[in-house]
Amino acid sequence: MVLEGIPMEGLLAIGAGLAIGVAAIGTGMGQKDTLPAAIGAISEDPKIFAKALIFAVLPETILIFGFVTAFLIIGMAH
């Protein structure tokens, strides 16, 4: 589908922005549940810090995937 009058670079920029923005929202939604639970578990038993840290880092991978997707989209413009 060809959109008349809209430059392709602009559409790619919108797609890259959406990729990062939606990934950031997903990361925030994931962290709002996992981080308070991890902090509460660490306060009860400090020996599980490493396991809680893994649960804190897991939602961040969603944002990393969003950045990778955005860079791939921007790379399509060149």
PDB file of N, CA, C, O and CB in Angstrom:
ATOM      1  N   MET A   1       0.843  -1.176   0.000  1.00  0.00           N
ATOM      2  CA  MET A   1       0.000   0.000   0.000  1.00  0.00           C
ATOM      3  C   MET A   1       0.885   1.235   0.000  1.00  0.00           C
ATOM      4  O   MET A   1       1.757   1.378   0.858  1.00  0.00           O
ATOM      5  CB  MET A   1      -0.957   0.000   1.213  1.00  0.00           C
ATOM      6  N   VAL A   2       0.674   2.099  -0.926  1.00  0.00           N
ATOM      7  CA  VAL A   2       1.457   3.323  -1.052  1.00  0.00           C
ATOM      8  C   VAL A   2       0.615   4.478  -0.519  1.00  0.00           C
ATOM      9  O   VAL A   2      -0.530   4.676  -0.925  1.00  0.00           O
ATOM     10  CB  VAL A   2       1.892   3.576  -2.540  1.00  0.00           C
ATOM     11  N   LEU A   3       1.208   5.228   0.396  1.00  0.00           N
ATOM     12  CA  LEU A   3       0.526   6.398   0.934  1.00  0.00           C
ATOM     13  C   LEU A   3       1.039   7.628   0.204  1.00  0.00           C
ATOM     14  O   LEU A   3       2.232   7.928   0.247  1.00  0.00           O
ATOM     15  CB  LEU A   3       0.745   6.527   2.473  1.00  0.00           C
ATOM     16  N   GLU A   4       0.152   8.330  -0.458  1.00  0.00           N
ATOM     17  CA  GLU A   4       0.535   9.499  -1.253  1.00  0.00           C
ATOM     18  C   GLU A   4       0.859  10.672  -0.336  1.00  0.00           C
ATOM     19  O   GLU A   4       0.099  10.988   0.579  1.00  0.00           O
ATOM     20  CB  GLU A   4      -0.589   9.883  -2.241  1.00  0.00           C
ATOM     21  N   GLY A   5       1.978  11.300  -0.590  1.00  0.00           N
ATOM     22  CA  GLY A   5       2.329  12.524   0.124  1.00  0.00           C
ATOM     23  C   GLY A   5       2.967  12.323   1.483  1.00  0.00           C
ATOM     24  O   GLY A   5       3.362  13.305   2.111  1.00  0.00           O
ATOM     25  N   ILE A   6       3.084  11.105   1.961  1.00  0.00           N
ATOM     26  CA  ILE A   6       3.699  10.849   3.257  1.00  0.00           C
ATOM     27  C   ILE A   6       5.056  10.198   3.003  1.00  0.00           C
ATOM     28  O   ILE A   6       5.124   9.115   2.421  1.00  0.00           O
ATOM     29  CB  ILE A   6       2.784   9.940   4.163  1.00  0.00           C
ATOM     30  N   PRO A   7       6.146  10.854   3.438  1.00  0.00           N
ATOM     31  CA  PRO A   7       7.462  10.258   3.194  1.00  0.00           C
ATOM     32  C   PRO A   7       7.653   8.975   4.008  1.00  0.00           C
ATOM     33  O   PRO A   7       7.207   8.873   5.151  1.00  0.00           O
ATOM     34  CB  PRO A   7       8.570  11.264   3.533  1.00  0.00           C
ATOM     35  N   MET A   8       8.317   8.013   3.400  1.00  0.00           N
ATOM     36  CA  MET A   8       8.526   6.723   4.038  1.00  0.00           C
ATOM     37  C   MET A   8       9.377   6.862   5.301  1.00  0.00           C
ATOM     38  O   MET A   8       9.179   6.124   6.266  1.00  0.00           O
ATOM     39  CB  MET A   8       9.186   5.752   3.061  1.00  0.00           C
ATOM     40  N   GLU A   9      10.326   7.807   5.300  1.00  0.00           N
ATOM     41  CA  GLU A   9      11.170   7.991   6.481  1.00  0.00           C
ATOM     42  C   GLU A   9      10.346   8.415   7.692  1.00  0.00           C
ATOM     43  O   GLU A   9      10.635   8.018   8.821  1.00  0.00           O
ATOM     44  CB  GLU A   9      12.256   9.028   6.199  1.00  0.00           C
ATOM     45  N   GLY A  10       9.327   9.219   7.451  1.00  0.00           N
ATOM     46  CA  GLY A  10       8.459   9.639   8.548  1.00  0.00           C
ATOM     47  C   GLY A  10       7.674   8.477   9.138  1.00  0.00           C
ATOM     48  O   GLY A  10       7.527   8.370  10.356  1.00  0.00           O
ATOM     49  N   LEU A  11       7.173   7.611   8.271  1.00  0.00           N
ATOM     50  CA  LEU A  11       6.431   6.447   8.747  1.00  0.00           C
ATOM     51  C   LEU A  11       7.342   5.494   9.522  1.00  0.00           C
ATOM     52  O   LEU A  11       6.937   4.903  10.522  1.00  0.00           O
ATOM     53  CB  LEU A  11       5.779   5.714   7.568  1.00  0.00           C
ATOM     54  N   LEU A  12       8.588   5.357   9.036  1.00  0.00           N
ATOM     55  CA  LEU A  12       9.531   4.506   9.769  1.00  0.00           C
ATOM     56  C   LEU A  12       9.864   5.093  11.135  1.00  0.00           C
ATOM     57  O   LEU A  12      10.015   4.355  12.109  1.00  0.00           O
ATOM     58  CB  LEU A  12      10.816   4.313   8.958  1.00  0.00           C
ATOM     59  N   ALA A  13       9.980   6.422  11.213  1.00  0.00           N
ATOM     60  CA  ALA A  13      10.255   7.068  12.495  1.00  0.00           C
ATOM     61  C   ALA A  13       9.084   6.875  13.466  1.00  0.00           C
ATOM     62  O   ALA A  13       9.290   6.652  14.659  1.00  0.00           O
ATOM     63  CB  ALA A  13      10.535   8.572  12.288  1.00  0.00           C
ATOM     64  N   ILE A  14       7.876   6.960  12.954  1.00  0.00           N
ATOM     65  CA  ILE A  14       6.707   6.717  13.804  1.00  0.00           C
ATOM     66  C   ILE A  14       6.700   5.276  14.303  1.00  0.00           C
ATOM     67  O   ILE A  14       6.402   5.021  15.469  1.00  0.00           O
ATOM     68  CB  ILE A  14       5.404   7.022  13.036  1.00  0.00           C
ATOM     69  N   GLY A  15       7.026   4.344  13.426  1.00  0.00           N
ATOM     70  CA  GLY A  15       7.083   2.938  13.828  1.00  0.00           C
ATOM     71  C   GLY A  15       8.150   2.682  14.871  1.00  0.00           C
ATOM     72  O   GLY A  15       7.929   1.914  15.808  1.00  0.00           O
ATOM     73  N   ALA A  16       9.323   3.322  14.721  1.00  0.00           N
ATOM     74  CA  ALA A  16      10.389   3.153  15.710  1.00  0.00           C
ATOM     75  C   ALA A  16       9.989   3.758  17.054  1.00  0.00           C
ATOM     76  O   ALA A  16      10.254   3.179  18.108  1.00  0.00           O
ATOM     77  CB  ALA A  16      11.692   3.797  15.208  1.00  0.00           C
ATOM     78  N   GLY A  17       9.358   4.909  17.009  1.00  0.00           N
ATOM     79  CA  GLY A  17       8.887   5.528  18.253  1.00  0.00           C
ATOM     80  C   GLY A  17       7.839   4.685  18.955  1.00  0.00           C
ATOM     81  O   GLY A  17       7.848   4.559  20.179  1.00  0.00           O
ATOM     82  N   LEU A  18       6.940   4.111  18.176  1.00  0.00           N
ATOM     83  CA  LEU A  18       5.931   3.232  18.767  1.00  0.00           C
ATOM     84  C   LEU A  18       6.561   1.973  19.357  1.00  0.00           C
ATOM     85  O   LEU A  18       6.122   1.485  20.399  1.00  0.00           O
ATOM     86  CB  LEU A  18       4.886   2.850  17.721  1.00  0.00           C
ATOM     87  N   ALA A  19       7.586   1.451  18.693  1.00  0.00           N
ATOM     88  CA  ALA A  19       8.249   0.247  19.205  1.00  0.00           C
ATOM     89  C   ALA A  19       8.851   0.511  20.576  1.00  0.00           C
ATOM     90  O   ALA A  19       8.708  -0.309  21.483  1.00  0.00           O
ATOM     91  CB  ALA A  19       9.340  -0.229  18.230  1.00  0.00           C
ATOM     92  N   ILE A  20       9.521   1.644  20.738  1.00  0.00           N
ATOM     93  CA  ILE A  20      10.134   1.963  22.028  1.00  0.00           C
ATOM     94  C   ILE A  20       9.065   2.325  23.050  1.00  0.00           C
ATOM     95  O   ILE A  20       9.133   1.900  24.204  1.00  0.00           O
ATOM     96  CB  ILE A  20      11.142   3.117  21.880  1.00  0.00           C
ATOM     97  N   GLY A  21       8.077   3.111  22.628  1.00  0.00           N
ATOM     98  CA  GLY A  21       7.048   3.547  23.575  1.00  0.00           C
ATOM     99  C   GLY A  21       6.213   2.403  24.117  1.00  0.00           C
ATOM    100  O   GLY A  21       5.973   2.330  25.322  1.00  0.00           O
ATOM    101  N   VAL A  22       5.770   1.516  23.253  1.00  0.00           N
ATOM    102  CA  VAL A  22       4.951   0.385  23.699  1.00  0.00           C
ATOM    103  C   VAL A  22       5.787  -0.577  24.547  1.00  0.00           C
ATOM    104  O   VAL A  22       5.286  -1.163  25.506  1.00  0.00           O
ATOM    105  CB  VAL A  22       4.342  -0.360  22.483  1.00  0.00           C
ATOM    106  N   ALA A  23       7.063  -0.736  24.187  1.00  0.00           N
ATOM    107  CA  ALA A  23       7.936  -1.589  24.995  1.00  0.00           C
ATOM    108  C   ALA A  23       8.155  -0.985  26.385  1.00  0.00           C
ATOM    109  O   ALA A  23       8.215  -1.711  27.377  1.00  0.00           O
ATOM    110  CB  ALA A  23       9.289  -1.796  24.287  1.00  0.00           C
ATOM    111  N   ALA A  24       8.272   0.335  26.452  1.00  0.00           N
ATOM    112  CA  ALA A  24       8.450   0.986  27.753  1.00  0.00           C
ATOM    113  C   ALA A  24       7.203   0.833  28.626  1.00  0.00           C
ATOM    114  O   ALA A  24       7.305   0.629  29.836  1.00  0.00           O
ATOM    115  CB  ALA A  24       8.778   2.473  27.562  1.00  0.00           C
ATOM    116  N   ILE A  25       6.037   0.933  28.008  1.00  0.00           N
ATOM    117  CA  ILE A  25       4.795   0.737  28.775  1.00  0.00           C
ATOM    118  C   ILE A  25       4.711  -0.701  29.277  1.00  0.00           C
ATOM    119  O   ILE A  25       4.330  -0.936  30.424  1.00  0.00           O
ATOM    120  CB  ILE A  25       3.551   1.077  27.908  1.00  0.00           C
ATOM    121  N   GLY A  26       5.062  -1.657  28.433  1.00  0.00           N
ATOM    122  CA  GLY A  26       5.055  -3.055  28.854  1.00  0.00           C
ATOM    123  C   GLY A  26       6.050  -3.326  29.977  1.00  0.00           C
ATOM    124  O   GLY A  26       5.765  -4.097  30.893  1.00  0.00           O
ATOM    125  N   THR A  27       7.217  -2.690  29.904  1.00  0.00           N
ATOM    126  CA  THR A  27       8.204  -2.847  30.969  1.00  0.00           C
ATOM    127  C   THR A  27       7.681  -2.288  32.283  1.00  0.00           C
ATOM    128  O   THR A  27       7.834  -2.906  33.337  1.00  0.00           O
ATOM    129  CB  THR A  27       9.514  -2.157  30.590  1.00  0.00           C
ATOM    130  N   GLY A  28       7.070  -1.129  32.212  1.00  0.00           N
ATOM    131  CA  GLY A  28       6.500  -0.535  33.426  1.00  0.00           C
ATOM    132  C   GLY A  28       5.399  -1.387  34.034  1.00  0.00           C
ATOM    133  O   GLY A  28       5.297  -1.512  35.254  1.00  0.00           O
ATOM    134  N   MET A  29       4.584  -1.965  33.179  1.00  0.00           N
ATOM    135  CA  MET A  29       3.517  -2.828  33.685  1.00  0.00           C
ATOM    136  C   MET A  29       4.088  -4.085  34.328  1.00  0.00           C
ATOM    137  O   MET A  29       3.544  -4.584  35.313  1.00  0.00           O
ATOM    138  CB  MET A  29       2.555  -3.206  32.555  1.00  0.00           C
ATOM    139  N   GLY A  30       5.179  -4.596  33.776  1.00  0.00           N
ATOM    140  CA  GLY A  30       5.809  -5.776  34.366  1.00  0.00           C
ATOM    141  C   GLY A  30       6.507  -5.465  35.670  1.00  0.00           C
ATOM    142  O   GLY A  30       6.476  -6.268  36.603  1.00  0.00           O
ATOM    143  N   GLN A  31       7.143  -4.298  35.743  1.00  0.00           N
ATOM    144  CA  GLN A  31       7.889  -3.954  36.943  1.00  0.00           C
ATOM    145  C   GLN A  31       6.980  -3.544  38.097  1.00  0.00           C
ATOM    146  O   GLN A  31       7.364  -3.685  39.258  1.00  0.00           O
ATOM    147  CB  GLN A  31       8.859  -2.842  36.641  1.00  0.00           C
ATOM    148  N   LYS A  32       5.801  -3.047  37.807  1.00  0.00           N
ATOM    149  CA  LYS A  32       4.929  -2.607  38.901  1.00  0.00           C
ATOM    150  C   LYS A  32       4.491  -3.772  39.795  1.00  0.00           C
ATOM    151  O   LYS A  32       4.108  -3.567  40.947  1.00  0.00           O
ATOM    152  CB  LYS A  32       3.700  -1.903  38.335  1.00  0.00           C
ATOM    153  N   ASP A  33       4.549  -4.979  39.263  1.00  0.00           N
ATOM    154  CA  ASP A  33       4.168  -6.134  40.067  1.00  0.00           C
ATOM    155  C   ASP A  33       5.377  -6.874  40.640  1.00  0.00           C
ATOM    156  O   ASP A  33       5.337  -7.361  41.770  1.00  0.00           O
ATOM    157  CB  ASP A  33       3.336  -7.083  39.236  1.00  0.00           C
ATOM    158  N   THR A  34       6.442  -6.953  39.860  1.00  0.00           N
ATOM    159  CA  THR A  34       7.568  -7.787  40.288  1.00  0.00           C
ATOM    160  C   THR A  34       8.472  -7.094  41.296  1.00  0.00           C
ATOM    161  O   THR A  34       8.936  -7.738  42.236  1.00  0.00           O
ATOM    162  CB  THR A  34       8.382  -8.200  39.093  1.00  0.00           C
ATOM    163  N   LEU A  35       8.734  -5.810  41.132  1.00  0.00           N
ATOM    164  CA  LEU A  35       9.687  -5.148  42.023  1.00  0.00           C
ATOM    165  C   LEU A  35       9.203  -5.056  43.470  1.00  0.00           C
ATOM    166  O   LEU A  35       9.987  -5.343  44.374  1.00  0.00           O
ATOM    167  CB  LEU A  35       9.981  -3.767  41.509  1.00  0.00           C
ATOM    168  N   PRO A  36       7.951  -4.672  43.736  1.00  0.00           N
ATOM    169  CA  PRO A  36       7.528  -4.669  45.149  1.00  0.00           C
ATOM    170  C   PRO A  36       7.576  -6.065  45.779  1.00  0.00           C
ATOM    171  O   PRO A  36       7.907  -6.204  46.956  1.00  0.00           O
ATOM    172  CB  PRO A  36       6.112  -4.107  45.267  1.00  0.00           C
ATOM    173  N   ALA A  37       7.251  -7.084  45.005  1.00  0.00           N
ATOM    174  CA  ALA A  37       7.318  -8.449  45.543  1.00  0.00           C
ATOM    175  C   ALA A  37       8.762  -8.844  45.823  1.00  0.00           C
ATOM    176  O   ALA A  37       9.049  -9.486  46.834  1.00  0.00           O
ATOM    177  CB  ALA A  37       6.674  -9.454  44.564  1.00  0.00           C
ATOM    178  N   ALA A  38       9.668  -8.463  44.933  1.00  0.00           N
ATOM    179  CA  ALA A  38      11.081  -8.792  45.141  1.00  0.00           C
ATOM    180  C   ALA A  38      11.643  -8.057  46.354  1.00  0.00           C
ATOM    181  O   ALA A  38      12.392  -8.641  47.138  1.00  0.00           O
ATOM    182  CB  ALA A  38      11.900  -8.445  43.892  1.00  0.00           C
ATOM    183  N   ILE A  39      11.294  -6.794  46.513  1.00  0.00           N
ATOM    184  CA  ILE A  39      11.788  -6.030  47.667  1.00  0.00           C
ATOM    185  C   ILE A  39      11.233  -6.607  48.963  1.00  0.00           C
ATOM    186  O   ILE A  39      11.950  -6.709  49.958  1.00  0.00           O
ATOM    187  CB  ILE A  39      11.405  -4.537  47.541  1.00  0.00           C
ATOM    188  N   GLY A  40       9.959  -6.982  48.952  1.00  0.00           N
ATOM    189  CA  GLY A  40       9.370  -7.601  50.146  1.00  0.00           C
ATOM    190  C   GLY A  40      10.024  -8.928  50.487  1.00  0.00           C
ATOM    191  O   GLY A  40      10.239  -9.232  51.660  1.00  0.00           O
ATOM    192  N   ALA A  41      10.337  -9.712  49.480  1.00  0.00           N
ATOM    193  CA  ALA A  41      10.982 -10.999  49.728  1.00  0.00           C
ATOM    194  C   ALA A  41      12.401 -10.808  50.260  1.00  0.00           C
ATOM    195  O   ALA A  41      12.841 -11.560  51.129  1.00  0.00           O
ATOM    196  CB  ALA A  41      11.008 -11.837  48.446  1.00  0.00           C
ATOM    197  N   ILE A  42      13.117  -9.812  49.747  1.00  0.00           N
ATOM    198  CA  ILE A  42      14.477  -9.542  50.240  1.00  0.00           C
ATOM    199  C   ILE A  42      14.435  -9.067  51.677  1.00  0.00           C
ATOM    200  O   ILE A  42      15.312  -9.417  52.467  1.00  0.00           O
ATOM    201  CB  ILE A  42      15.184  -8.496  49.360  1.00  0.00           C
ATOM    202  N   SER A  43      13.434  -8.276  52.032  1.00  0.00           N
ATOM    203  CA  SER A  43      13.355  -7.788  53.411  1.00  0.00           C
ATOM    204  C   SER A  43      13.078  -8.927  54.392  1.00  0.00           C
ATOM    205  O   SER A  43      13.481  -8.851  55.553  1.00  0.00           O
ATOM    206  CB  SER A  43      12.266  -6.719  53.532  1.00  0.00           C
ATOM    207  N   GLU A  44      12.403  -9.970  53.943  1.00  0.00           N
ATOM    208  CA  GLU A  44      12.153 -11.113  54.814  1.00  0.00           C
ATOM    209  C   GLU A  44      13.330 -12.078  54.869  1.00  0.00           C
ATOM    210  O   GLU A  44      13.621 -12.653  55.918  1.00  0.00           O
ATOM    211  CB  GLU A  44      10.920 -11.846  54.355  1.00  0.00           C
ATOM    212  N   ASP A  45      14.015 -12.256  53.721  1.00  0.00           N
ATOM    213  CA  ASP A  45      15.135 -13.192  53.663  1.00  0.00           C
ATOM    214  C   ASP A  45      16.201 -12.636  52.722  1.00  0.00           C
ATOM    215  O   ASP A  45      16.094 -12.799  51.507  1.00  0.00           O
ATOM    216  CB  ASP A  45      14.663 -14.603  53.195  1.00  0.00           C
ATOM    217  N   PRO A  46      17.229 -11.980  53.268  1.00  0.00           N
ATOM    218  CA  PRO A  46      18.254 -11.354  52.416  1.00  0.00           C
ATOM    219  C   PRO A  46      19.053 -12.349  51.572  1.00  0.00           C
ATOM    220  O   PRO A  46      19.741 -11.937  50.639  1.00  0.00           O
ATOM    221  CB  PRO A  46      19.207 -10.568  53.274  1.00  0.00           C
ATOM    222  N   LYS A  47      18.980 -13.635  51.874  1.00  0.00           N
ATOM    223  CA  LYS A  47      19.746 -14.622  51.116  1.00  0.00           C
ATOM    224  C   LYS A  47      19.209 -14.827  49.697  1.00  0.00           C
ATOM    225  O   LYS A  47      19.912 -15.392  48.859  1.00  0.00           O
ATOM    226  CB  LYS A  47      19.745 -15.941  51.852  1.00  0.00           C
ATOM    227  N   ILE A  48      17.997 -14.387  49.412  1.00  0.00           N
ATOM    228  CA  ILE A  48      17.418 -14.585  48.078  1.00  0.00           C
ATOM    229  C   ILE A  48      17.574 -13.349  47.199  1.00  0.00           C
ATOM    230  O   ILE A  48      16.805 -13.141  46.261  1.00  0.00           O
ATOM    231  CB  ILE A  48      15.943 -14.948  48.194  1.00  0.00           C
ATOM    232  N   PHE A  49      18.584 -12.526  47.514  1.00  0.00           N
ATOM    233  CA  PHE A  49      18.805 -11.306  46.740  1.00  0.00           C
ATOM    234  C   PHE A  49      19.048 -11.607  45.262  1.00  0.00           C
ATOM    235  O   PHE A  49      18.511 -10.914  44.398  1.00  0.00           O
ATOM    236  CB  PHE A  49      19.985 -10.531  47.312  1.00  0.00           C
ATOM    237  N   ALA A  50      19.845 -12.624  44.960  1.00  0.00           N
ATOM    238  CA  ALA A  50      20.172 -12.937  43.567  1.00  0.00           C
ATOM    239  C   ALA A  50      18.928 -13.354  42.788  1.00  0.00           C
ATOM    240  O   ALA A  50      18.740 -12.938  41.645  1.00  0.00           O
ATOM    241  CB  ALA A  50      21.226 -14.047  43.504  1.00  0.00           C
ATOM    242  N   LYS A  51      18.085 -14.170  43.401  1.00  0.00           N
ATOM    243  CA  LYS A  51      16.853 -14.586  42.722  1.00  0.00           C
ATOM    244  C   LYS A  51      15.926 -13.392  42.509  1.00  0.00           C
ATOM    245  O   LYS A  51      15.298 -13.271  41.457  1.00  0.00           O
ATOM    246  CB  LYS A  51      16.132 -15.683  43.533  1.00  0.00           C
ATOM    247  N   ALA A  52      15.840 -12.517  43.499  1.00  0.00           N
ATOM    248  CA  ALA A  52      14.987 -11.342  43.368  1.00  0.00           C
ATOM    249  C   ALA A  52      15.534 -10.390  42.312  1.00  0.00           C
ATOM    250  O   ALA A  52      14.763  -9.739  41.606  1.00  0.00           O
ATOM    251  CB  ALA A  52      14.858 -10.622  44.712  1.00  0.00           C
ATOM    252  N   LEU A  53      16.852 -10.305  42.198  1.00  0.00           N
ATOM    253  CA  LEU A  53      17.449  -9.449  41.187  1.00  0.00           C
ATOM    254  C   LEU A  53      17.113  -9.939  39.784  1.00  0.00           C
ATOM    255  O   LEU A  53      16.889  -9.133  38.881  1.00  0.00           O
ATOM    256  CB  LEU A  53      18.959  -9.384  41.373  1.00  0.00           C
ATOM    257  N   ILE A  54      17.077 -11.236  39.599  1.00  0.00           N
ATOM    258  CA  ILE A  54      16.698 -11.794  38.296  1.00  0.00           C
ATOM    259  C   ILE A  54      15.259 -11.408  37.954  1.00  0.00           C
ATOM    260  O   ILE A  54      14.968 -11.046  36.814  1.00  0.00           O
ATOM    261  CB  ILE A  54      16.857 -13.337  38.295  1.00  0.00           C
ATOM    262  N   PHE A  55      14.366 -11.484  38.931  1.00  0.00           N
ATOM    263  CA  PHE A  55      12.979 -11.095  38.672  1.00  0.00           C
ATOM    264  C   PHE A  55      12.855  -9.603  38.413  1.00  0.00           C
ATOM    265  O   PHE A  55      11.944  -9.175  37.704  1.00  0.00           O
ATOM    266  CB  PHE A  55      12.091 -11.489  39.842  1.00  0.00           C
ATOM    267  N   ALA A  56      13.758  -8.800  38.976  1.00  0.00           N
ATOM    268  CA  ALA A  56      13.727  -7.361  38.731  1.00  0.00           C
ATOM    269  C   ALA A  56      14.236  -7.025  37.332  1.00  0.00           C
ATOM    270  O   ALA A  56      13.802  -6.040  36.734  1.00  0.00           O
ATOM    271  CB  ALA A  56      14.559  -6.627  39.780  1.00  0.00           C
ATOM    272  N   VAL A  57      15.146  -7.831  36.811  1.00  0.00           N
ATOM    273  CA  VAL A  57      15.761  -7.550  35.514  1.00  0.00           C
ATOM    274  C   VAL A  57      14.931  -8.107  34.352  1.00  0.00           C
ATOM    275  O   VAL A  57      15.010  -7.581  33.242  1.00  0.00           O
ATOM    276  CB  VAL A  57      17.169  -8.133  35.468  1.00  0.00           C
ATOM    277  N   LEU A  58      14.155  -9.136  34.579  1.00  0.00           N
ATOM    278  CA  LEU A  58      13.387  -9.760  33.492  1.00  0.00           C
ATOM    279  C   LEU A  58      12.495  -8.788  32.715  1.00  0.00           C
ATOM    280  O   LEU A  58      12.500  -8.835  31.485  1.00  0.00           O
ATOM    281  CB  LEU A  58      12.537 -10.858  34.053  1.00  0.00           C
ATOM    282  N   PRO A  59      11.733  -7.915  33.369  1.00  0.00           N
ATOM    283  CA  PRO A  59      10.906  -6.995  32.567  1.00  0.00           C
ATOM    284  C   PRO A  59      11.714  -6.031  31.705  1.00  0.00           C
ATOM    285  O   PRO A  59      11.207  -5.541  30.695  1.00  0.00           O
ATOM    286  CB  PRO A  59      10.011  -6.200  33.476  1.00  0.00           C
ATOM    287  N   GLU A  60      12.959  -5.749  32.082  1.00  0.00           N
ATOM    288  CA  GLU A  60      13.786  -4.847  31.285  1.00  0.00           C
ATOM    289  C   GLU A  60      14.111  -5.422  29.909  1.00  0.00           C
ATOM    290  O   GLU A  60      14.407  -4.674  28.977  1.00  0.00           O
ATOM    291  CB  GLU A  60      15.070  -4.536  32.025  1.00  0.00           C
ATOM    292  N   THR A  61      14.058  -6.748  29.779  1.00  0.00           N
ATOM    293  CA  THR A  61      14.357  -7.335  28.472  1.00  0.00           C
ATOM    294  C   THR A  61      13.322  -6.921  27.433  1.00  0.00           C
ATOM    295  O   THR A  61      13.631  -6.875  26.242  1.00  0.00           O
ATOM    296  CB  THR A  61      14.416  -8.861  28.573  1.00  0.00           C
ATOM    297  N   ILE A  62      12.112  -6.623  27.859  1.00  0.00           N
ATOM    298  CA  ILE A  62      11.089  -6.166  26.921  1.00  0.00           C
ATOM    299  C   ILE A  62      11.524  -4.854  26.283  1.00  0.00           C
ATOM    300  O   ILE A  62      11.359  -4.662  25.078  1.00  0.00           O
ATOM    301  CB  ILE A  62       9.726  -5.996  27.630  1.00  0.00           C
ATOM    302  N   LEU A  63      12.081  -3.950  27.087  1.00  0.00           N
ATOM    303  CA  LEU A  63      12.531  -2.671  26.555  1.00  0.00           C
ATOM    304  C   LEU A  63      13.738  -2.847  25.640  1.00  0.00           C
ATOM    305  O   LEU A  63      13.865  -2.137  24.642  1.00  0.00           O
ATOM    306  CB  LEU A  63      12.870  -1.715  27.694  1.00  0.00           C
ATOM    307  N   ILE A  64      14.617  -3.776  25.966  1.00  0.00           N
ATOM    308  CA  ILE A  64      15.762  -4.046  25.092  1.00  0.00           C
ATOM    309  C   ILE A  64      15.272  -4.546  23.729  1.00  0.00           C
ATOM    310  O   ILE A  64      15.806  -4.144  22.695  1.00  0.00           O
ATOM    311  CB  ILE A  64      16.717  -5.088  25.743  1.00  0.00           C
ATOM    312  N   PHE A  65      14.269  -5.413  23.722  1.00  0.00           N
ATOM    313  CA  PHE A  65      13.702  -5.876  22.457  1.00  0.00           C
ATOM    314  C   PHE A  65      13.079  -4.714  21.684  1.00  0.00           C
ATOM    315  O   PHE A  65      13.158  -4.675  20.456  1.00  0.00           O
ATOM    316  CB  PHE A  65      12.652  -6.970  22.708  1.00  0.00           C
ATOM    317  N   GLY A  66      12.463  -3.771  22.391  1.00  0.00           N
ATOM    318  CA  GLY A  66      11.903  -2.585  21.739  1.00  0.00           C
ATOM    319  C   GLY A  66      12.976  -1.734  21.090  1.00  0.00           C
ATOM    320  O   GLY A  66      12.787  -1.238  19.979  1.00  0.00           O
ATOM    321  N   PHE A  67      14.122  -1.556  21.780  1.00  0.00           N
ATOM    322  CA  PHE A  67      15.226  -0.800  21.199  1.00  0.00           C
ATOM    323  C   PHE A  67      15.783  -1.493  19.964  1.00  0.00           C
ATOM    324  O   PHE A  67      16.064  -0.845  18.955  1.00  0.00           O
ATOM    325  CB  PHE A  67      16.330  -0.601  22.227  1.00  0.00           C
ATOM    326  N   VAL A  68      15.942  -2.796  20.042  1.00  0.00           N
ATOM    327  CA  VAL A  68      16.456  -3.544  18.891  1.00  0.00           C
ATOM    328  C   VAL A  68      15.504  -3.414  17.707  1.00  0.00           C
ATOM    329  O   VAL A  68      15.936  -3.213  16.572  1.00  0.00           O
ATOM    330  CB  VAL A  68      16.659  -5.032  19.254  1.00  0.00           C
ATOM    331  N   THR A  69      14.222  -3.530  17.975  1.00  0.00           N
ATOM    332  CA  THR A  69      13.230  -3.383  16.910  1.00  0.00           C
ATOM    333  C   THR A  69      13.282  -1.989  16.302  1.00  0.00           C
ATOM    334  O   THR A  69      13.201  -1.837  15.083  1.00  0.00           O
ATOM    335  CB  THR A  69      11.826  -3.669  17.444  1.00  0.00           C
ATOM    336  N   ALA A  70      13.418  -0.962  17.153  1.00  0.00           N
ATOM    337  CA  ALA A  70      13.485   0.400  16.650  1.00  0.00           C
ATOM    338  C   ALA A  70      14.724   0.600  15.783  1.00  0.00           C
ATOM    339  O   ALA A  70      14.647   1.245  14.737  1.00  0.00           O
ATOM    340  CB  ALA A  70      13.484   1.394  17.809  1.00  0.00           C
ATOM    341  N   PHE A  71      15.860   0.057  16.203  1.00  0.00           N
ATOM    342  CA  PHE A  71      17.069   0.203  15.387  1.00  0.00           C
ATOM    343  C   PHE A  71      16.927  -0.531  14.057  1.00  0.00           C
ATOM    344  O   PHE A  71      17.420  -0.059  13.033  1.00  0.00           O
ATOM    345  CB  PHE A  71      18.296  -0.321  16.148  1.00  0.00           C
ATOM    346  N   LEU A  72      16.268  -1.667  14.066  1.00  0.00           N
ATOM    347  CA  LEU A  72      16.038  -2.379  12.806  1.00  0.00           C
ATOM    348  C   LEU A  72      15.114  -1.604  11.879  1.00  0.00           C
ATOM    349  O   LEU A  72      15.311  -1.580  10.664  1.00  0.00           O
ATOM    350  CB  LEU A  72      15.454  -3.756  13.078  1.00  0.00           C
ATOM    351  N   ILE A  73      14.105  -0.974  12.463  1.00  0.00           N
ATOM    352  CA  ILE A  73      13.181  -0.163  11.656  1.00  0.00           C
ATOM    353  C   ILE A  73      13.904   1.041  11.070  1.00  0.00           C
ATOM    354  O   ILE A  73      13.753   1.339   9.885  1.00  0.00           O
ATOM    355  CB  ILE A  73      11.976   0.301  12.503  1.00  0.00           C
ATOM    356  N   ILE A  74      14.685   1.732  11.887  1.00  0.00           N
ATOM    357  CA  ILE A  74      15.435   2.895  11.393  1.00  0.00           C
ATOM    358  C   ILE A  74      16.450   2.463  10.337  1.00  0.00           C
ATOM    359  O   ILE A  74      16.711   3.198   9.385  1.00  0.00           O
ATOM    360  CB  ILE A  74      16.153   3.620  12.561  1.00  0.00           C
ATOM    361  N   GLY A  75      17.020   1.269  10.507  1.00  0.00           N
ATOM    362  CA  GLY A  75      17.959   0.759   9.514  1.00  0.00           C
ATOM    363  C   GLY A  75      17.321   0.520   8.164  1.00  0.00           C
ATOM    364  O   GLY A  75      18.017   0.522   7.149  1.00  0.00           O
ATOM    365  N   MET A  76      16.024   0.315   8.125  1.00  0.00           N
ATOM    366  CA  MET A  76      15.328   0.122   6.853  1.00  0.00           C
ATOM    367  C   MET A  76      15.289   1.406   6.038  1.00  0.00           C
ATOM    368  O   MET A  76      15.093   1.354   4.824  1.00  0.00           O
ATOM    369  CB  MET A  76      13.909  -0.381   7.096  1.00  0.00           C
ATOM    370  N   ALA A  77      15.471   2.553   6.674  1.00  0.00           N
ATOM    371  CA  ALA A  77      15.400   3.828   5.976  1.00  0.00           C
ATOM    372  C   ALA A  77      16.657   4.091   5.155  1.00  0.00           C
ATOM    373  O   ALA A  77      16.633   4.900   4.227  1.00  0.00           O
ATOM    374  CB  ALA A  77      15.183   4.955   6.968  1.00  0.00           C
ATOM    375  N   HIS A  78      17.739   3.425   5.484  1.00  0.00           N
ATOM    376  CA  HIS A  78      19.012   3.712   4.785  1.00  0.00           C
ATOM    377  C   HIS A  78      19.313   2.656   3.763  1.00  0.00           C
ATOM    378  O   HIS A  78      20.335   2.729   3.082  1.00  0.00           O
ATOM    379  CB  HIS A  78      20.174   3.811   5.774  1.00  0.00           C
TER     380      HIS A  78
END
